[in-house]
Amino acid sequence: MRRILIALVAALAIAAAPVLAEDDAPSDDAGGLSLITDTPAEGFDLALQLARRAVVATQPDKDVLFDQRPAYSEDAEDLIAASHVVAVHFQTIAAANNYWRD
């Protein structure tokens, strides 16, 4: 179980790498984070953002994330695990948006 959790955090760091240079702290603007989006594409972008925030919250030390990257960046299981996390977030967002029904 510990290996799975470590792999998940490491795999999510792949998705987080582009935003780690930015301050990715949750914003309190407009009452905080909302799951409501106008389109499925925006919902998917939000799912990626949630996954990135989870990585940063779990391992805020950027040096540790980058130092471990070679170990997980080429592991298919780790990449699949990261995709699964994004898919779960997207499923939640889609439900919150009533699957973008008019």
C-alpha positions in Angstrom: 0.0 0.0 0.0 2.8 2.4 0.8 4.4 1.8 -2.6 1.1 2.7 -4.3 0.7 5.9 -2.3 4.3 6.9 -3.1 3.8 6.1 -6.7 0.6 8.1 -6.9 2.2 11.2 -5.4 5.2 10.8 -7.6 3.1 10.3 -10.7 1.0 13.4 -9.9 4.2 15.4 -9.7 4.6 14.8 -13.5 1.3 16.7 -14.0 2.4 19.3 -11.5 5.8 20.1 -13.0 4.6 22.9 -15.3 2.9 24.7 -12.5 5.5 24.2 -9.8 7.2 27.3 -10.8 4.0 29.2 -10.0 2.3 29.8 -6.7 -0.4 27.2 -6.8 -2.0 27.9 -3.5 -5.8 27.8 -3.6 -7.3 31.2 -4.2 -9.9 32.7 -1.9 -11.2 34.9 -4.8 -14.9 34.6 -5.5 -15.5 32.5 -2.5 -12.9 29.8 -3.2 -12.6 27.0 -5.6 -15.8 26.0 -7.5 -16.5 22.7 -9.3 -18.9 24.5 -11.7 -17.5 25.0 -15.2 -19.1 26.1 -18.5 -17.8 23.3 -20.7 -16.4 19.8 -20.3 -13.0 21.1 -21.5 -12.9 23.6 -18.7 -13.9 20.7 -16.4 -11.0 18.7 -17.5 -8.6 21.6 -17.0 -10.0 22.0 -13.5 -9.4 18.2 -12.9 -5.8 18.7 -13.8 -5.5 21.7 -11.6 -6.9 19.7 -8.6 -4.4 16.9 -9.2 -1.6 19.4 -9.3 -2.7 21.1 -6.1 -2.8 17.7 -4.4 0.8 17.1 -5.3 1.9 20.5 -4.1 0.0 20.1 -0.9 1.4 16.7 -0.3 5.0 17.5 -1.2 5.6 21.2 -1.1 9.4 20.8 -1.5 10.0 21.4 -5.2 13.5 20.1 -4.9 12.3 16.7 -3.7 9.7 16.5 -6.5 12.3 17.3 -9.2 15.0 15.0 -7.6 12.6 12.0 -7.7 11.3 12.7 -11.2 13.7 10.3 -13.0 12.4 7.4 -10.9 8.7 7.9 -11.8 8.6 9.8 -15.1 9.2 6.6 -17.2 7.1 4.2 -15.1 3.9 3.2 -16.9 2.1 2.3 -13.7 2.8 5.6 -12.2 1.6 7.5 -15.3 -1.6 5.4 -15.3 -2.1 6.1 -11.6 -1.8 9.9 -12.3 -4.3 9.6 -15.2 -6.7 7.8 -12.9 -6.6 10.5 -10.3 -7.4 13.1 -13.0 -10.3 10.9 -14.2 -11.8 10.7 -10.8 -11.6 14.5 -10.4 -13.2 14.9 -13.8 -16.0 12.5 -12.9 -16.8 14.5 -9.8 -16.7 17.8 -11.7 -19.0 16.4 -14.4 -21.5 15.2 -11.8 -21.4 18.7 -10.2 -22.2 20.2 -13.5 -25.0 17.8 -14.2 -22.9 16.5 -17.1 -23.2 19.9 -18.8 -26.9 19.5 -19.6 -28.7 22.6 -20.7 
